[in-house]
Amino acid sequence: MNFSVQHSYYWRRGGHLKSTKTEASAKLLPMHPSLRQALLEWRSQSLYNQPNDFVFPSERLKGSKPLDLACVLKKKIQPAFRKIGIIGVGWHTFRHTVGSMLADMGEHQLMIRDYLRHSNLHVTNKYLQATTKSKRLAQGKLVDAILPGGELSASKSNLIQQVPRSWFLSIVWMRGIIGGGRNADWTQTDPDCF
């Protein structure tokens, strides 16, 4: 089963429905059966469960408008996160988390772009953050490939086999892959490198 978002509700200036921002925002998305079931259960419990009613209607406003998401965030979501020591949570926190989790699971950037309903990859890339686990795995692959006996050393000249192992680790470290960075102190690794 698929679903699409037809309208967004904007609370500013008294609240009104607007069409989605871009064509990408209106594209169909697949709906997992468990999500479908949860939404059907919710609809059956809601006082406002007709086809044209909001999915999450405001009971205070008798279903004429949806829940005020800023209010839900401030009074429900943020206090729950504060109880477990996490501050600064906003609605985009969830979008960033979903994007980063999909990337960490190996999903292609185009799929993530479509899932987040972005119009281009540039926007999607702002949402993605590599996890510590994925950084360590990438670092391990790179170090294994560069060190003598690794993929890159076998495919390149004999120069790689002749250079001390500590130099390779120093270079990898200096370039920020292990730690360091541009201003790292080379003398901590090998004072005679250069």
Backbone as a ProteinNet text record, in pm:
[ID]
protein_1_A
[PRIMARY]
MNFSVQHSYYWRRGGHLKSTKTEASAKLLPMHPSLRQALLEWRSQSLYNQPNDFVFPSERLKGSKPLDLACVLKKKIQPAFRKIGIIGVGWHTFRHTVGSMLADMGEHQLMIRDYLRHSNLHVTNKYLQATTKSKRLAQGKLVDAILPGGELSASKSNLIQQVPRSWFLSIVWMRGIIGGGRNADWTQTDPDCF
[TERTIARY]
83.6	0	88.4	44	115.6	30.8	98.4	25.1	97.1	25.4	87	31.3	111.7	70	14.7	-110.8	-175.1	-162.8	-171.2	-168	-87.5	-38.6	25.2	-55.3	-60.5	-135.2	-36.5	-55.5	30.8	-45.5	9.6	-57.9	-43.4	53.1	73.6	-46.3	-71	-179.7	-315.3	-343.2	-474.9	-488.8	-391.7	-392.9	-468.1	-404.1	-468.8	-397	-468.6	-411	-337.1	-221.7	-145.7	-108.8	-94.2	-44.5	99.1	147.1	285.4	380.3	501.7	596.6	647.9	680.3	740.1	672.5	704.5	653.2	702.7	827.8	884.8	806.3	752.2	676.2	545.5	495.3	365.6	378.2	499.8	518.1	466.7	425.1	379.4	493	459.6	554.3	492.4	573.5	518.3	483.2	380.8	340.2	352.8	432.6	451.1	317.5	286.3	158.3	135.5	240.1	220.7	184.2	239.1	202.2	56.9	19.1	-119.4	-214.4	-181.3	-265.7	-276.4	-164.1	-164.8	-252.7	-243.9	-325.6	-474.5	-505.8	-646	-700.9	-619.7	-661	-684.6	-592.6	-606.6	-735.9	-760.2	-880.5	-1006.9	-1005.8	-1124.8	-1150.6	-1045.9	-1060.1	-1089.6	-1062.6	-1079	-1226.8	-1257.9	-1394.7	-1423.8	-1318.3	-1331.1	-1266.1	-1344.6	-1288.3	-1349.9	-1397.1	-1450.5	-1335.9	-1354.9	-1246.9	-1179.3	-1252.9	-1192.6	-1144.4	-1153.6	-1105.7	-953.9	-896.9	-752.6	-714.8	-594.5	-546.9	-534	-480.8	-465.1	-540.2	-671.7	-752.8	-742.8	-769	-774.7	-913.5	-917.8	-1047.5	-1098.6	-1005.8	-1043.8	-1116.9	-1072.8	-1135.7	-1237.7	-1282.6	-1387	-1354.4	-1226.3	-1184.3	-1175.6	-1204.5	-1200.3	-1057.7	-961.2	-819.5	-741	-620	-537.3	-475.2	-412	-337.5	-233.5	-208.5	-103.7	28.5	107.1	230	333.8	336.3	429.6	393.7	264.9	218.7	250	227.6	258.4	407.4	489.8	634.6	673.4	620.3	657	604.7	481.6	419.9	434.3	464.6	472	609.1	653.8	776.3	900.8	921.3	1042.1	1052.3	943.4	954.9	992.8	940.9	975.5	1124	1179.5	1322.3	1407.1	1360.1	1434.7	1448.4	1345	1349.9	1463.1	1501.8	1611.9	1742.3	1743.3	1867	1896.6	1799.3	1822.2	1746.9	1820.4	1757.3	1773.3	1693.4	1704.7	1634	1540.9	1470.7	1363.1	1360.5	1257.1	1205.1	1106.7	1051.8	1156.4	1248.1	1349.7	1451.6	1459.6	1546.9	1508.8	1380	1332.9	1367.5	1355.1	1390.5	1539.8	1622.9	1767.9	1800.8	1734.4	1758.7	1720.9	1604.8	1560.9	1658.8	1698.3	1793.3	1925.3	1978.3	2106.8	2096.3	1984	1966.1	1958.8	1886.8	1877.8	2015.3	2092.4	2227.8	2315.7	2305.7	2384.9	2347.9	2222.9	2178.9	2216.9	2284.2	2333.4	2236.6	2130.7	2035.7	2099.4	2064	2118.4	2065.9	2148.3	2109.6	1982.8	1963.3	1842.6	1717.6	1727.1	1613.8	1585.6	1691.6	1675.1	1613.4	1660.3	1603.2	1452.7	1414.9	1273.1	1193.8	1250.8	1181.6	1156	1256.1	1240.9	1164.5	1133.2	1057.9	1129	1260.9	1337.9	1340.1	1357.6	1361	1500.4	1605.3	1739.9	1830.2	1940.5	2033.5	2106.5	2125.2	2195.2	2123.2	1993.2	1915.2	1926.8	1915.2	1923.2	2057.2	2164.8	2297.4	2313.1	2239.3	2243.7	2181.6	2098.3	2029.1	2110.3	2208.3	2277.5	2402.8	2419.9	2539.9	2589.8	2718.9	2776.5	2784.3	2750.8	2759.3	2902.7	2934.5	3068.8	3101.2	3004.8	3027	3063.6	2990.1	3018.9	3151.7	3186.4	3316.5	3430	3413.4	3518.1	3532.3	3420.3	3426	3495.4	3461.7	3523.7	3672.9	3708.2	3848.6	3925.4	3867.9	3932.6	3955.9	3858.5	3873	3985.4	3989.7	4091.7	4231.5	4247.1	4378.3	4421.9	4331.4	4365.2	4405.7	4341.9	4373.5	4507.6	4544.3	4666.8	4790.7	4777	4895.1	4956	5087.7	5151	5074.8	5048.5	4972	4824.5	4780.5	4640.3	4611	4483.2	4440.3	4518.6	4530.2	4596.6	4745.6	4808	4952.2	4984.7	4897.9	4921.8	4903.8	4816.6	4788.6	4877.7	4953.9	5040.2	5185.6	5274	5415.8	5475	5601.3	5673.5	5701.3	5682.3	5708.6	5630.6	5506	5422.4	5480.8	5535.1	5592.7	5722.6	5789.5	5917.5	5902.1	5787	5766.3	5727.7	5784.9	5751.5	5601.6	5551	5409.3	5365.1	5452.1	5416.8	5387.1	5451	5425.2	5281.3	5239.1	5102.1	5001.1	5023.6	4931.2	4935.5	5055.8	5068.4	4990.5	5001.5	4931.4	4780.9	4736.7	4594	4545.2	4624	4587.4	4583.9	4686.2	4696.5	4579	4532	4422.8	4288.6	4286.9	4163.5	4082.5	4137	4059.7	4063.9	4178.4	4188.5	4155.1	4198.7	4176.6	4229.3	4343.1	4415.9	4338.8	4379.7	4320.6	4431.2	4395.8	4492.8	4601.2	4567.2	4662	4724.4	4718.3	4770.8	4922.4	4973.8	5116.4	5181.2	5254.4	5317.7	5419.8	5479.5	5586.2	5535.7	5404.8	5350.9	5355.1	5356.3	5350.1	5489	5561.5	5693.5	5774.7	5862.7	5934.9	6024.3	6060.6	6152.7	6080.5	5947.6	5874.5	5919	5920	5952.1	6059.7
-117.4	0	124.2	228.1	354.8	467.5	576.7	696.3	818.4	927.4	1053.3	1165.3	1266.4	1383.7	1483.6	1518.9	1611.2	1756.7	1777.2	1912.3	1914.2	2030.4	2054.1	2163	2156	2256.4	2353.5	2482.8	2586	2663.1	2667.7	2732.6	2884.2	2934.5	3079.1	3149	3268.4	3353.7	3284.1	3220.8	3161.8	3018.1	2967.4	2828.6	2807.8	2739.4	2708.4	2592.3	2524.7	2415.9	2473.3	2414.9	2453.9	2328	2342.3	2230.1	2202.4	2083.3	2049.4	2144.9	2162.5	2261.6	2228.3	2102.6	2064.2	1938.6	1907.4	1783.7	1662.7	1670.5	1560.4	1537.9	1645.5	1634	1558.8	1554.9	1491.5	1348.6	1302	1166.8	1060.2	948.3	835	775.9	733.8	662.2	528.7	425.1	297.4	305.7	232.9	229.8	86.9	69.6	-61.9	-108.5	-237.7	-287.8	-256.3	-257.1	-227.9	-81.4	8.6	149.6	167.9	99.9	106.8	61	-49.4	-103	-5.2	56.2	152.2	273.1	321.6	436.4	400.4	278.7	235.5	224	171.4	163.7	303.1	394.9	532.6	594.2	575.1	632.3	576.3	447.3	386.5	444	490.9	546.9	697.3	761.2	905.9	944.9	1057.5	1110.2	1161.3	1191	1247.5	1150.5	1058.3	949.3	937.7	1048.9	1048.3	1066.5	1028.4	1035.9	1172.9	1281.2	1413.7	1475.3	1401.9	1452.5	1444.8	1527.8	1524.6	1393	1345.8	1222.3	1242.9	1357.2	1390.3	1520.7	1510.8	1631.5	1685.9	1814.5	1878.4	1854.9	1785.6	1763.8	1894.3	1977.7	2106.9	2193.3	2181.8	2260.2	2176.8	2067.1	1980.8	1930.8	1900.9	1842.7	1939	2067.9	2164	2196.5	2167	2188.1	2070.3	2049.4	1940.9	1982.6	1886.6	1918.4	2024.7	2111.4	2212.1	2141.3	2113.6	2035.6	2107.6	2239.8	2314.5	2293.5	2288.8	2265.8	2122.3	2025.9	1885.7	1871.1	1935.7	1929.9	1988.9	2105.5	2176.7	2109	2056.5	2003.6	1852.6	1779.3	1632.8	1576.7	1605.7	1544.2	1592.1	1723.2	1775.5	1738.6	1744.9	1701.2	1553.3	1469.1	1326.8	1306.4	1379.1	1368.1	1428	1537.8	1597.3	1499.6	1418.4	1319.2	1219.2	1193.2	1099.1	1171.8	1305.1	1381.9	1434.5	1438.8	1489.3	1620.6	1724.9	1855.9	1900.2	1999	2055.1	1974.9	1889.6	1806.8	1889.3	1880.9	1944.7	1844.6	1883.7	1789.7	1746.6	1836.4	1798.4	1700.8	1692.1	1592.8	1453.1	1428.7	1297.6	1274.1	1378.2	1364.5	1336.7	1409.6	1386.6	1243.9	1199.3	1064.6	959.1	973.3	877	874.7	990.8	995.9	930.4	961.3	903.8	752.9	707.3	563.4	489.8	545	481.3	475.7	584.1	584.9	480.5	470.4	374.4	230.1	209.5	75.5	44.8	141.2	117.4	155.4	227.1	266.9	372.5	368.7	461.6	603	703.1	841.8	881.4	828.6	862.8	810.6	692.3	637.3	723.8	766.4	850.3	984.2	1040.9	1166.3	1150.7	1042.7	1020.4	995.8	920.8	890.2	1017.1	1106.4	1232	1335.9	1299.3	1384.6	1516.7	1507.6	1625.4	1637.4	1759	1779	1756.2	1760.8	1735	1675.7	1617.6	1550.2	1647.8	1770.9	1869.5	1887.1	1896.1	1910.6	1783.2	1668.4	1540.2	1525.9	1563.6	1549	1629.2	1738.4	1816.2	1739.3	1641	1563.7	1443	1400.4	1275.6	1299.3	1214.9	1218	1075	1058	925.2	891.8	770.6	727.7	688.4	683.8	644	504.4	414	276.6	275.8	349.8	349.1	418.1	521.3	586.9	489.8	412.3	315.3	206.8	159.4	57.6	112.9	236.3	298.4	318.4	363.7	383.8	252.3	147.3	16	-31.6	-12.3	-51.8	27.3	158.4	242.9	205	190.1	154	17.6	-79.1	-211.7	-204.1	-114.4	-102.1	-34	61.5	138.9	67.3	-0.1	-64.2	-167.9	-189.7	-293.3	-424.6	-482.7	-606.6	-582	-456.8	-423.2	-410.2	-390.4	-379.7	-273.9	-154.2	-45.7	-70.3	-127.1	-149	-253.1	-350.4	-453.4	-398.6	-300	-248.8	-131.7	-75.7	39.6	-5.7	89.3	58.6	-2.3	-43.9	-100.3	4.1	131.9	237.8	215.8	171.4	152.3	46.2	-61.2	-165.7	-120.9	-17.8	26.3	132.3	195.2	302.6	241.1	291.8	237.1	245.8	144	136.1	259.5	312.1	427.7	550.2	559.7	673.9	668.6	550.1	536.5	574	524.7	557.2	706.6	767.8	911.5	990.3	951	1021.5	1006.1	885.7	863	943	942.8	1017.1	1166.5	1216.7	1359.3	1407.4	1328.2	1369.6	1365.4	1336.2	1343.5	1216.3	1109.7	986.2	913.8	918.8	854.4	953.5	1074.4	1172.1	1305.6	1342.9	1463.2	1570.3	1599.2	1705.2	1791.4	1904	1990.7	2041.1	2068.6	2126.9	2023.1	1896.7	1790.9	1804.4	1756.8	1761.6	1633.7	1644	1526.3	1463.7	1542.1	1488.5	1382	1379.7	1278.4	1139.8	1133.2	1004.5	956.9	1040.1	1001.2	1128.3	1166.6	1293.2	1302.6	1189.6	1193.1	1183	1193.2	1176.1	1274.3	1403.4	1503.2	1595.3
0	0	0	-69.2	-77.2	-18.8	12.4	54.3	-0.8	-6.7	-48.1	39.2	55.8	131.6	31.1	45.8	-47.2	-3.3	127.9	182.4	311.5	342	471.8	540.8	672.5	748.1	809.6	782.8	836.8	943.4	1064.8	1175.8	1172.5	1101.2	1097.4	1034.4	1079.3	1026.8	1034.3	1146.1	1167.2	1121.1	1051.6	1006.6	877.7	785.6	658.5	589.6	501.4	423.5	304	275	156.7	80.8	-48.7	-127.9	-86.5	-116.6	-82.4	-153.8	-96.6	-148.1	-287.9	-311.2	-439	-491.8	-615.6	-675.3	-596.3	-548.3	-469.5	-341.4	-284.4	-159.9	-178.3	-301.2	-327.4	-380.7	-403.1	-458.2	-362.4	-421.1	-340.9	-259.2	-139.6	-53.9	-14.6	-6	40.6	188.7	227.8	368.1	418.9	521.7	581.5	639.4	628.2	681.4	829.4	911.3	1053.2	1075.2	992.8	1001.8	957.6	851.9	804.7	915	979.5	1086.1	1203.8	1240.2	1351.2	1317.7	1193.7	1154.1	1148.5	1104.3	1103.1	1245.4	1336.9	1477.3	1533.8	1503	1550.2	1496.7	1367	1305.8	1372.6	1405.1	1467.1	1606.9	1675.1	1809.9	1808.7	1696.4	1687.2	1680.2	1739.1	1729.4	1588.2	1513.9	1379.6	1281.6	1228	1147.9	1008.6	956.1	820.3	719.9	594.4	494.7	482	499.2	483.5	614.5	724.5	853.1	860.4	945.5	967.6	1035.6	1006.7	1069	1220	1260.9	1402.1	1429.8	1449.4	1468	1610.3	1620.9	1751.4	1810	1921.9	1988.1	2048.1	2094.3	2152.3	2049.1	1922	1814.4	1736.4	1797.6	1742.5	1600.9	1578.2	1451.1	1335.6	1358.7	1248.3	1204.6	1292.4	1260.9	1317.7	1264.3	1320.5	1453	1519.9	1642.1	1611.3	1705.3	1693.2	1724.6	1620.5	1639.3	1724.5	1719.7	1804.7	1951.5	1979.7	2116.6	2161.3	2073.2	2104.6	2134.3	2052.4	2071.9	2207.3	2236.6	2359.3	2485.3	2480.7	2602.3	2619.9	2514.2	2524.4	2486.1	2364.6	2312	2387.1	2393.7	2458.6	2606.4	2683.8	2823.8	2836.7	2747.4	2751.9	2725.1	2630.8	2601.6	2713.9	2772.4	2884.5	2999.9	3023.5	3132.5	3114.2	2989.9	2965.4	2930.9	2955.5	2941.9	2803.2	2715.2	2579	2563.7	2526.7	2507.9	2362.5	2323.3	2188.9	2080.7	2118.4	2020.5	1951	1818.9	1737.8	1636.7	1557.8	1460.2	1358.4	1322.7	1225.2	1283.9	1415.9	1478.2	1429.3	1418.5	1373.9	1227	1144.3	1002.9	987.1	1062.9	1056.9	1102.2	1207.4	1259.2	1156.7	1095.3	993.6	877.1	827.9	716.5	750.7	869.3	911.9	933	989.5	1010.2	876.3	779.9	647.6	581.5	594.2	536.9	604.4	736.7	812.3	776.7	735.7	694.7	549.3	485	349.8	239.3	270.8	167.1	76.7	-48.7	-148.3	-122.6	-152.5	-128.4	-203.9	-324	-399.5	-329.2	-270	-196.2	-72	-3.6	114.5	74.7	-35.7	-85.8	-109.1	-176.8	-205.4	-77.7	15.4	140.5	221.9	224.8	297.5	214.9	92	-1	-28	-51.1	-89	-240.5	-288.5	-433.3	-491.1	-406.7	-459.3	-351	-395.7	-303.9	-212.6	-257.8	-174.8	-40.8	-44.4	78.6	162.5	97.1	168.4	239.9	174.4	234.4	362.6	376.9	501	616.9	586.1	689.4	736.5	658.8	687.5	771.2	871	953.3	969.6	948.5	965.5	1114.1	1147.9	1287.5	1319.9	1446.9	1489.7	1437.5	1442.6	1395.8	1247.6	1165.1	1022.2	992.5	1071.3	1053.1	1083.7	1190.7	1227	1120.3	1067.9	962.1	838	799	682	705.2	824.8	858.4	850.8	904.9	901.7	759.3	672.9	531.5	465.6	495.2	434.7	483.1	612.8	667.3	612.8	609.5	556.4	410.1	333.8	191.6	169.4	255	235.3	287.6	400.6	460.7	367	379.6	297.9	308.6	192.1	188.1	161.6	170.2	144.7	-4.2	-37.8	-177.5	-254.2	-197.2	-268.7	-282.7	-181.1	-189.6	-295.9	-316.2	-416.9	-557.7	-573.1	-706.5	-745.1	-651.3	-679.2	-690.4	-699.2	-716.8	-590.2	-601.7	-488	-380.7	-412.7	-317.1	-188.2	-199.4	-80.4	10.1	-48.8	35.2	102.3	47.1	100.6	209.9	220	317.7	451.3	562.3	694.1	724.2	789.4	827.3	906.2	992.7	1076.3	989.7	872.6	785	732.7	694	643.2	749.5	871	979.4	1009.7	1001.2	1024.7	921.4	796.7	689	706.7	733.2	753.7	874	981.4	1101.8	1072.8	1003.2	973.8	890.4	799.9	712.4	783.6	913.1	989.3	989	932.2	925.3	1059.4	1124.6	1255.4	1366.2	1355.2	1461.1	1416.7	1459.4	1420.1	1348.1	1229.3	1150.4	1094	1036.4	971.7	1067	1189.4	1283.3	1377.1	1340.1	1426	1441.6	1551.7	1580.7	1530.7	1420.8	1361.8	1454.9	1541.2	1625.8	1721.3	1747.8	1837.4	1774.6	1641.8	1574.4	1531.6	1461.3	1413.3	1388.7	1482.1	1471.5	1348.6	1288.6	1175.7	1041.3	1040.1	914	809.1	845	741.8	791.5
[MASK]
++++++++++++++++++++++++++++++++++++++++++++++++++++++++++++++++++++++++++++++++++++++++++++++++++++++++++++++++++++++++++++++++++++++++++++++++++++++++++++++++++++++++++++++++++++++++++++++++++

